[in-house]
Amino acid sequence: MFSQITKPTFVISESKAKRNIQRMADKARRQNIRFRPHFKTHQSGEIGEWFREVGVEAITVSSVEMARYFATFDWKDITIAFPANIREIEHINQLAKSVSLNLLVESVETAAFLGKNL
């Protein structure tokens, strides 16, 4: 199988991945920590479901575009782990209508803009 791969390809062992997800979820639960995994590596709605199966309800992504993608899989609590880009305000507002959206802010100016335009 691997000898036939000719371009960058995401290859994963489902059983190992699910075992690791379960282990992380259990560890967070034991320590009374909310597990909010970052989905930037797999970027997969199907793999996202593996997290939901162990009780994950909140996720982190790298962009508004990725947040929009995961919202289509009914994720309702999404953090974008990259500073908010005010040029994406229309997309941010559209997304915020359907999910609890958490944004990072890196400047007072951005915070003020978001305060007026969200």
C-alpha positions in Angstrom: 0.0 0.0 0.0 2.6 2.6 1.0 4.7 2.0 -2.1 1.7 3.2 -4.2 1.5 6.6 -2.4 3.0 9.3 -4.6 1.9 12.5 -2.9 1.5 13.7 0.7 -1.2 11.5 2.1 -2.7 11.4 5.6 -2.3 7.8 6.8 -3.6 6.8 10.2 -4.1 3.7 12.3 -7.8 4.0 13.4 -7.4 1.7 16.3 -4.3 3.5 17.6 -5.8 7.0 17.1 -9.0 6.0 18.9 -7.0 4.5 21.8 -5.0 7.8 22.1 -8.1 9.9 21.9 -9.7 7.8 24.7 -6.6 8.1 26.8 -6.5 11.9 26.4 -10.2 12.2 27.2 -9.8 10.0 30.3 -6.8 12.0 31.5 -8.6 15.3 31.1 -11.7 13.9 32.9 -9.6 12.6 35.8 -8.0 16.0 36.2 -11.3 17.8 35.8 -10.0 19.6 32.7 -12.2 20.4 29.7 -10.7 18.6 26.7 -10.7 21.0 23.7 -8.6 19.3 21.1 -7.0 21.1 18.2 -8.2 19.7 14.9 -5.6 21.4 12.7 -3.6 18.2 12.0 -6.4 15.8 10.9 -8.8 18.4 9.5 -11.3 15.6 9.1 -15.0 15.5 10.0 -14.9 11.8 10.2 -12.0 11.8 12.7 -13.7 14.6 14.6 -16.5 12.1 15.3 -14.1 9.9 17.1 -13.5 12.7 19.6 -17.3 13.2 20.0 -17.7 9.5 20.8 -15.6 10.0 23.9 -17.5 13.0 25.1 -15.6 15.9 23.5 -18.0 18.9 22.9 -15.6 21.7 22.2 -12.8 22.0 19.6 -10.0 24.3 18.5 -9.2 25.0 14.9 -6.7 27.3 13.0 -8.9 29.5 10.9 -12.4 30.8 10.2 -12.5 28.5 7.2 -11.7 25.5 9.3 -14.3 26.6 11.9 -16.9 26.8 9.1 -16.0 23.3 7.9 -16.4 21.8 11.4 -19.6 23.7 12.0 -21.1 21.7 9.1 -20.4 18.6 11.3 -22.5 20.2 14.0 -19.7 21.2 16.3 -21.2 24.0 18.4 -18.3 25.2 20.6 -15.3 26.3 18.5 -12.2 28.3 19.3 -10.1 29.7 16.5 -6.5 29.5 17.8 -5.2 32.2 15.6 -5.7 35.9 16.2 -8.9 37.3 14.8 -8.6 38.9 11.4 -10.9 41.9 11.2 -11.1 41.4 7.4 -13.0 38.2 8.0 -15.7 40.0 10.1 -18.6 38.9 7.7 -17.6 35.3 8.0 -17.0 35.5 11.7 -20.5 37.0 12.2 -22.1 34.4 10.0 -20.4 31.6 11.9 -21.2 33.1 15.3 -24.9 32.9 14.5 -24.7 29.1 14.6 -21.9 28.2 17.0 -20.4 29.5 20.3 -17.3 31.0 18.7 -14.2 31.9 20.7 -11.7 34.3 19.2 -8.1 35.3 20.2 -7.2 39.0 20.0 -3.7 40.4 19.8 -4.3 44.1 19.9 -6.5 46.7 21.6 -7.5 47.9 18.2 -8.8 44.5 17.1 -10.7 44.1 20.4 -12.3 47.5 19.9 -13.2 46.7 16.3 -14.8 43.4 17.3 -16.6 45.1 20.1 -18.3 47.4 17.6 -18.8 44.9 14.8 -19.6 41.5 16.2 
